[in-house]
Amino acid sequence: MKRSDVLIRPFVTEKSMNHTSGTPTQSFTDGNRIEFIVHRDADKGTIKSVFEERFEVKVERVWTRIEKDGKHAIIKLSEGYSAEDVGMRVGVF
């Protein structure tokens, strides 16, 4: 698997869009996160490093789950970086 094959496409739903912006008073899982469909063999460390390299941001944490449509990665960005900004760059907004 090449590094360019790790991130397949952004995953956009109403719920995922609500979590792109958030306030620091929300729980750790809310706000400033974006969701992507990723390669099934990609692990959290690889997803984190590829995402940081591609979008020039710092990632705080990565959660993954496997659904019918593929492996999903929820990527929470570190403070000072904006998931909305990344979403604009990939055409989500």
C-alpha distances in whole Angstrom, upper triangle without the diagonal:
4,7,8,6,8,11,12,16,19,21,25,27,31,30,27,29,32,30,28,32,34,36,36,39,36,34,31,29,31,31,28,25,23,20,17,15,12,9,10,8,8,12,14,14,11,12,15,14,12,15,18,17,16,20,21,23,23,22,24,22,19,20,18,19,18,20,21,19,16,15,17,17,20,20,24,24,27,30,31,28,28,26,28,28,24,25,27,24,22,25,26,29
4,5,5,7,10,12,15,18,21,24,27,31,30,27,28,31,29,28,31,33,36,35,38,36,34,31,29,31,30,27,24,22,20,17,16,12,10,13,11,10,13,15,14,11,12,15,13,10,13,16,14,13,17,19,20,21,20,23,22,19,21,19,21,20,22,23,21,18,17,18,17,20,20,23,23,25,29,29,26,27,25,27,26,22,23,25,22,20,23,24,28
4,5,6,8,11,14,16,19,22,26,29,28,24,26,29,26,24,28,30,32,32,35,33,31,28,26,28,27,24,21,19,18,15,14,11,10,13,11,9,12,13,12,8,9,11,9,7,10,12,10,10,13,15,17,17,17,20,19,17,19,17,20,20,22,23,21,17,16,17,15,18,17,20,20,22,25,25,22,23,21,24,22,19,20,22,19,17,21,22,25
4,6,7,9,12,14,17,20,24,27,27,23,24,28,26,24,27,29,32,32,35,33,32,29,27,28,27,24,21,18,17,14,13,11,10,14,13,11,14,15,15,11,11,13,12,8,10,13,11,9,13,15,17,18,18,21,20,18,20,18,20,20,22,23,20,17,16,16,16,18,17,20,20,23,26,26,22,22,20,22,21,17,18,20,17,15,18,19,23
4,6,7,10,13,16,19,22,26,26,22,24,27,25,24,27,29,32,33,35,33,32,29,26,27,26,24,21,18,16,12,11,8,7,10,10,9,13,14,15,11,10,14,13,10,12,15,13,12,15,18,19,20,19,22,20,17,18,16,18,17,18,19,16,14,13,14,14,17,17,20,21,24,27,27,24,24,21,23,22,18,19,21,18,16,19,19,23
4,6,9,12,14,18,21,24,23,20,22,24,22,21,24,26,29,29,32,29,28,25,23,24,23,21,18,15,13,10,9,5,5,8,8,6,9,11,11,8,7,10,10,7,9,12,12,11,13,16,17,17,16,18,17,14,15,13,15,15,16,18,15,12,11,11,11,14,13,17,18,21,24,25,21,21,19,21,20,17,17,20,18,15,18,18,22
4,6,8,11,14,17,21,20,17,18,21,19,18,21,24,27,27,30,27,26,23,21,22,21,18,15,12,10,7,7,5,7,10,11,9,11,12,13,10,7,10,11,8,8,11,12,10,11,14,15,16,14,17,16,13,14,13,14,14,16,17,14,12,10,10,9,12,11,15,16,19,22,22,19,18,16,17,17,13,14,16,14,11,14,15,18
4,7,9,13,16,20,20,16,18,21,20,19,22,25,28,29,31,29,28,25,23,23,22,20,17,13,11,7,6,5,7,10,12,11,14,15,16,13,11,14,15,12,11,15,15,13,14,17,18,19,18,20,19,16,16,14,15,14,14,15,12,10,10,10,11,13,14,17,18,22,25,25,22,20,17,19,19,15,14,17,15,11,14,14,18
4,6,9,13,16,17,14,15,18,17,16,19,22,26,27,29,27,26,24,21,21,20,18,15,11,9,6,5,7,10,13,15,14,16,16,18,16,13,15,16,13,12,15,16,13,14,17,17,19,18,20,19,16,16,14,15,15,15,15,12,11,11,10,10,12,13,16,17,21,24,24,20,18,15,16,16,13,11,14,12,9,10,10,14
4,6,10,13,13,10,11,14,14,12,16,19,22,24,26,23,23,21,18,18,16,15,12,8,6,4,6,9,12,15,17,15,17,16,18,17,13,15,17,14,12,15,16,13,13,17,16,18,16,18,17,14,15,14,14,15,14,16,12,12,12,9,9,10,11,14,15,19,21,21,18,15,12,12,13,10,8,11,11,8,9,7,11
4,7,10,10,8,9,13,12,12,16,18,22,23,25,22,21,20,17,16,16,15,12,8,5,5,6,10,13,15,18,16,18,17,20,18,15,16,19,17,14,18,19,17,16,20,19,20,17,19,17,15,14,13,13,13,12,13,10,11,10,8,9,9,11,14,16,20,22,23,19,17,13,14,16,13,10,14,14,11,11,9,12
4,7,8,6,7,10,11,10,14,16,20,22,24,21,21,20,17,16,15,14,12,9,7,8,10,13,17,18,22,20,21,20,23,22,18,19,22,20,17,20,22,19,18,21,20,21,19,20,19,17,16,15,15,16,14,15,13,14,14,11,12,11,13,15,17,21,22,23,19,16,13,12,15,13,10,12,14,11,11,7,10
4,5,5,6,9,10,11,14,16,20,22,23,20,20,20,16,15,15,15,13,11,9,11,12,16,19,20,24,22,23,22,25,24,21,22,25,23,20,23,25,23,21,24,23,23,21,22,20,18,17,16,16,16,14,15,14,15,15,13,14,13,15,16,19,22,23,24,21,18,15,14,17,16,13,15,17,15,14,10,12
4,6,5,6,9,10,12,14,18,21,21,18,19,19,16,14,13,15,13,12,12,14,16,19,23,24,27,25,26,24,27,27,23,24,27,25,22,25,27,25,23,26,24,24,22,23,21,20,19,19,18,19,17,19,17,19,19,16,16,14,16,17,19,22,23,24,21,18,15,14,17,17,14,16,19,17,15,12,12
4,5,5,7,9,11,12,16,18,18,15,15,16,12,11,11,13,11,11,10,13,15,19,22,23,25,24,24,22,25,25,22,22,25,24,21,23,26,24,22,25,23,23,20,20,19,17,16,16,16,17,16,18,17,18,17,14,14,12,14,15,17,20,21,22,20,17,14,14,18,17,14,17,20,18,17,13,14
4,5,5,7,10,12,15,17,18,15,15,15,11,10,10,10,8,7,7,10,12,15,19,20,23,21,21,19,22,22,18,18,22,21,17,20,22,21,19,21,19,19,17,17,16,14,13,14,14,16,15,17,16,16,15,12,11,9,11,12,14,17,19,20,17,14,11,11,15,13,11,14,16,15,14,11,12
4,5,5,8,10,14,17,18,15,16,16,13,11,10,10,9,8,9,12,15,18,22,23,26,24,24,22,24,24,20,20,23,22,18,20,23,21,18,21,19,20,18,19,18,17,16,17,18,20,18,20,18,19,18,15,14,12,13,13,14,18,18,19,16,13,10,9,12,12,9,12,15,13,13,9,9
4,6,7,8,11,14,15,12,14,14,12,9,8,9,9,10,11,15,18,21,24,25,28,26,25,23,25,26,22,22,25,24,20,22,25,23,21,23,20,21,19,19,18,18,17,18,19,21,20,22,21,21,20,17,16,13,14,13,15,17,18,19,17,13,11,10,14,14,12,15,17,17,16,12,12
4,5,6,10,12,13,10,11,11,8,6,4,6,6,7,9,13,16,19,22,23,25,23,22,20,22,23,19,18,21,21,18,19,22,21,18,20,17,17,15,15,14,14,14,16,17,19,19,22,20,20,19,15,14,10,11,10,11,14,14,16,14,11,9,10,13,13,12,14,17,16,16,13,13
4,7,10,12,15,12,13,13,11,8,5,5,5,6,9,12,16,18,22,23,25,23,22,20,21,22,18,17,20,19,16,17,20,18,15,17,15,15,14,14,14,14,15,17,18,21,21,23,21,21,19,15,14,11,10,9,10,12,13,14,11,8,5,6,9,9,8,11,13,13,13,11,11
4,7,10,12,10,13,13,12,8,5,5,8,9,13,16,20,22,26,27,29,26,25,22,24,25,21,20,22,22,18,19,22,21,17,19,16,16,15,15,16,17,17,20,21,24,24,27,25,25,23,19,17,14,13,11,11,13,12,12,11,8,7,7,10,11,11,13,15,16,16,13,12
4,7,8,7,9,10,10,6,4,6,9,12,15,18,22,24,27,28,30,27,26,23,24,26,22,21,23,24,20,20,24,23,20,20,17,17,16,15,16,17,18,20,22,25,25,28,27,26,24,20,18,15,14,11,11,12,11,13,12,10,10,10,13,15,14,16,19,19,20,17,16
4,5,6,9,10,11,8,6,8,12,15,18,22,25,27,30,31,33,30,28,25,26,28,25,22,25,26,22,22,25,25,22,22,19,18,17,16,17,19,20,23,25,28,28,31,30,30,27,24,21,17,16,13,13,13,11,12,13,12,12,13,16,17,17,19,22,23,23,20,19
4,5,8,8,11,9,8,9,12,16,19,23,26,27,31,31,33,29,28,24,25,27,24,22,24,26,22,21,25,25,22,22,18,17,16,14,15,18,19,22,25,28,29,32,31,30,28,24,21,18,16,13,12,11,9,11,13,13,14,15,17,19,19,21,23,24,25,23,22
4,7,9,11,9,10,12,15,18,21,25,28,29,33,33,34,31,29,26,27,29,27,24,27,29,25,25,28,29,26,26,22,20,19,17,18,20,20,24,26,29,30,33,32,32,29,26,23,19,19,15,16,15,13,15,17,16,17,18,20,22,22,24,26,27,28,25,24
4,7,8,6,7,10,12,16,18,22,25,26,30,30,32,29,27,24,25,27,25,23,26,27,24,24,27,27,25,25,21,20,18,16,16,18,18,21,22,26,26,29,29,28,26,22,20,16,16,13,14,14,13,16,16,15,15,17,20,20,20,23,25,25,26,23,23
4,5,5,8,11,12,15,17,21,23,25,28,28,29,27,25,21,23,25,23,21,24,26,23,23,27,27,25,25,21,19,17,14,14,15,15,18,20,23,24,27,27,26,24,20,18,15,15,12,14,14,14,17,17,17,16,18,21,21,21,24,26,26,27,24,24
4,6,8,10,10,14,15,19,21,22,25,25,26,24,21,18,19,22,19,17,21,22,20,20,23,24,22,22,18,16,13,10,10,12,12,16,18,21,23,26,26,25,22,18,16,12,12,9,11,11,12,15,15,15,14,17,20,19,20,23,24,24,25,23,23
4,7,9,8,11,12,16,18,19,23,23,24,21,19,16,18,21,18,16,20,21,18,19,23,23,21,22,18,16,13,11,10,10,10,13,14,18,19,23,22,21,18,15,13,9,10,8,11,12,13,16,16,15,13,16,18,18,18,21,22,22,23,20,21
4,7,7,10,12,16,19,21,24,25,26,24,22,19,21,23,20,18,22,22,19,20,23,23,21,22,18,17,14,13,12,13,13,15,17,20,21,24,23,22,20,16,15,11,11,9,11,13,13,15,15,13,12,13,17,16,16,19,21,21,21,18,19
4,6,9,12,15,19,20,24,25,27,24,23,19,21,22,19,18,21,21,18,18,21,21,18,19,16,15,13,12,12,13,14,17,18,22,22,25,24,23,21,17,15,11,10,8,9,11,11,13,11,10,8,10,13,13,13,16,18,18,19,16,16
4,7,10,14,17,19,22,24,25,22,21,18,19,20,17,15,18,18,14,15,18,17,14,15,12,12,10,10,11,12,14,16,19,22,22,25,24,22,20,16,14,10,9,6,6,8,8,10,8,6,5,7,10,10,11,13,15,15,17,14,15
4,7,10,14,15,19,20,22,19,18,15,17,17,14,13,16,16,12,13,17,16,13,15,12,12,9,10,9,9,10,13,15,18,19,22,20,19,16,13,10,7,5,4,6,9,11,12,10,8,6,9,11,10,10,13,14,14,15,13,14
4,7,10,12,16,18,20,17,17,14,16,16,13,12,15,14,11,13,16,14,12,15,12,13,11,12,11,10,11,12,14,16,17,19,17,16,14,10,8,6,5,7,8,12,14,15,12,10,6,8,10,8,8,11,12,11,12,10,12
4,7,9,13,15,17,15,15,13,16,15,11,12,15,14,11,14,17,15,14,17,15,15,13,14,12,10,9,9,11,13,13,15,13,12,10,7,6,4,6,9,11,15,17,18,15,13,10,12,14,11,10,13,14,12,13,11,13
4,6,10,12,14,12,13,12,15,13,10,12,14,12,10,13,15,13,13,16,15,16,14,15,14,11,11,10,11,12,12,14,11,10,8,6,5,7,8,11,13,17,20,21,17,15,12,14,15,12,11,14,14,11,13,11,14
4,7,9,12,11,13,13,15,14,11,13,16,13,12,16,17,15,16,19,18,19,16,18,16,13,12,10,10,10,10,11,8,6,6,5,6,9,11,15,17,20,23,24,21,19,16,17,18,15,14,17,16,13,15,13,17
4,6,8,7,9,10,13,10,8,11,13,11,11,14,15,14,15,18,18,18,16,18,15,12,12,9,10,10,11,13,10,7,6,6,7,10,11,15,17,20,23,24,21,20,17,19,20,16,16,19,18,15,17,16,20
4,6,5,9,11,13,10,9,13,14,12,13,16,17,16,18,20,20,21,18,20,18,14,14,11,12,10,12,13,11,8,7,9,10,13,14,18,20,23,26,28,24,24,21,23,23,19,19,22,21,18,20,20,23
4,6,8,11,13,12,11,14,16,15,15,19,20,19,21,23,23,23,20,21,18,15,13,10,10,8,10,11,11,7,5,9,10,14,16,19,22,24,28,29,26,26,23,25,26,22,22,25,24,21,23,22,26
4,6,10,12,10,10,14,15,14,15,18,19,19,21,23,23,22,20,21,18,15,14,11,12,11,14,15,14,11,9,12,12,16,17,20,22,25,28,30,27,27,24,27,27,24,24,27,25,23,25,25,28
4,7,8,6,6,10,11,10,12,15,15,15,18,19,19,18,16,17,15,12,12,10,12,12,15,16,15,12,9,10,10,13,14,17,19,21,25,26,23,24,21,24,24,20,21,24,22,20,23,23,26
4,6,5,6,9,10,11,12,14,16,16,18,19,19,17,14,15,12,10,10,9,11,12,15,18,17,14,10,11,10,12,13,15,17,19,23,25,23,23,21,24,24,21,22,25,24,22,25,24,27
4,6,5,6,9,10,10,12,14,15,16,17,16,14,11,11,9,6,7,7,11,13,16,19,18,15,11,11,8,10,10,12,14,16,19,21,19,20,18,21,22,19,20,23,22,21,24,22,25
4,5,5,6,9,10,11,12,14,16,16,15,13,10,11,10,8,11,11,14,16,20,23,22,18,15,14,11,13,11,13,14,15,19,21,19,20,19,22,22,19,21,24,22,21,25,24,27
4,5,5,6,8,10,11,12,14,15,15,13,12,14,12,10,12,12,15,16,19,22,20,17,14,14,11,13,12,15,15,17,21,22,20,21,19,22,22,18,20,23,21,19,23,23,26
4,6,5,6,9,10,10,12,13,13,12,10,12,10,8,10,10,13,14,17,20,18,14,11,11,8,10,9,12,13,15,19,20,17,18,16,19,19,15,17,20,18,16,20,19,22
4,6,5,6,9,10,11,11,10,9,6,9,8,7,10,11,15,17,20,22,21,18,14,13,10,10,8,10,10,12,15,17,14,15,14,18,17,14,16,19,18,17,20,20,22
4,6,5,6,9,10,10,10,9,8,11,11,11,14,15,18,20,23,25,23,20,17,16,13,14,11,13,12,13,17,18,15,17,16,19,18,15,18,20,18,18,21,21,24
4,6,5,6,9,10,10,11,10,14,13,12,15,15,18,19,21,24,21,18,16,15,12,14,12,14,13,15,19,19,16,17,16,18,17,14,16,18,16,15,18,19,22
4,5,5,6,8,8,8,8,11,11,10,13,14,17,19,21,23,20,18,15,14,11,11,9,11,10,12,16,16,13,13,12,15,14,10,13,15,13,12,16,16,19
4,6,6,5,5,6,6,10,11,12,15,16,20,22,24,26,24,21,19,17,14,14,10,11,9,11,14,14,11,13,12,15,14,11,14,16,14,14,18,18,20
4,6,5,7,9,10,14,15,15,18,19,22,24,26,28,25,23,20,19,16,17,14,15,13,14,17,16,14,15,15,17,15,12,16,17,14,14,18,19,22
4,6,8,11,12,15,16,15,18,19,22,23,24,26,23,21,19,18,15,16,13,15,13,15,18,17,14,14,14,16,13,10,13,14,11,11,15,16,19
4,6,9,10,14,15,15,18,19,22,24,25,27,24,22,20,18,15,15,12,13,11,13,15,14,10,11,10,12,10,7,10,11,9,10,13,14,16
4,7,10,13,15,16,19,21,24,26,28,30,27,25,23,21,18,17,14,14,11,12,14,12,9,11,12,14,11,9,13,14,11,13,16,17,19
4,7,10,12,13,17,19,22,25,26,29,27,24,22,19,16,15,11,11,7,8,10,9,6,9,9,12,10,9,12,14,12,14,17,17,18
4,7,9,11,15,18,21,24,26,29,27,24,21,19,15,14,10,9,6,6,8,9,7,10,11,14,13,11,15,17,16,17,20,19,21
4,6,8,11,14,18,20,23,26,24,22,18,16,12,11,7,6,4,5,9,11,9,11,10,14,14,12,14,17,16,17,20,19,21
4,7,10,14,17,21,23,26,25,23,19,17,13,11,8,6,5,5,8,11,10,12,12,16,16,15,17,20,19,20,22,21,23
4,7,10,14,17,20,23,22,20,16,14,10,8,6,5,7,8,11,14,13,14,13,17,18,16,17,21,20,20,22,21,23
4,7,10,14,16,20,19,16,12,10,7,6,5,6,9,11,14,17,15,15,13,17,18,15,17,20,20,18,21,19,22
4,7,11,13,17,16,14,11,8,6,5,7,8,12,14,17,20,18,18,15,18,20,18,18,22,22,20,22,20,23
4,7,10,13,13,11,7,6,4,6,9,11,15,17,21,23,21,20,17,20,22,19,19,22,22,20,22,20,23
4,6,10,11,9,6,5,7,9,12,14,18,21,24,26,24,23,20,22,24,21,20,24,24,22,23,21,24
4,7,8,6,4,6,9,11,15,18,21,24,27,29,26,25,22,24,26,23,22,26,25,22,24,22,25
4,5,5,6,7,11,13,16,19,23,26,29,31,28,26,22,24,26,23,22,25,25,22,23,21,24
4,6,8,10,14,16,19,23,26,29,32,34,31,29,25,26,28,25,24,27,27,23,24,22,25
4,7,9,12,15,18,21,24,27,30,32,28,26,23,24,26,23,21,23,23,20,20,19,22
4,6,10,13,16,19,22,25,28,30,27,25,22,23,25,21,20,23,23,19,20,19,22
4,7,10,13,16,19,22,25,27,24,23,20,22,23,20,19,22,22,19,20,19,22
4,7,10,13,16,19,22,24,21,20,16,18,20,17,16,20,19,16,18,16,19
4,6,10,12,16,19,21,18,17,14,16,18,15,15,18,18,16,18,16,19
4,7,10,13,16,18,15,14,11,14,16,13,13,17,17,15,17,15,17
4,6,10,13,15,12,11,9,12,14,11,12,15,15,14,17,15,17
4,7,9,12,10,10,8,12,13,11,13,16,16,16,18,16,18
4,7,8,6,7,7,10,11,10,12,15,15,15,18,16,18
4,6,6,8,10,13,13,13,15,17,17,19,21,20,21
4,6,8,10,13,13,14,16,18,18,20,22,21,21
4,7,10,12,11,12,15,16,17,19,21,20,20
4,7,9,8,9,12,13,13,15,17,17,17
4,5,5,7,9,10,11,13,14,13,13
4,5,5,6,9,10,11,12,10,11
4,5,5,6,9,10,10,9,8
4,5,5,6,9,10,10,9
4,5,5,6,9,9,10
4,5,5,6,5,6
4,6,5,6,5
4,6,8,9
4,6,8
4,6
4
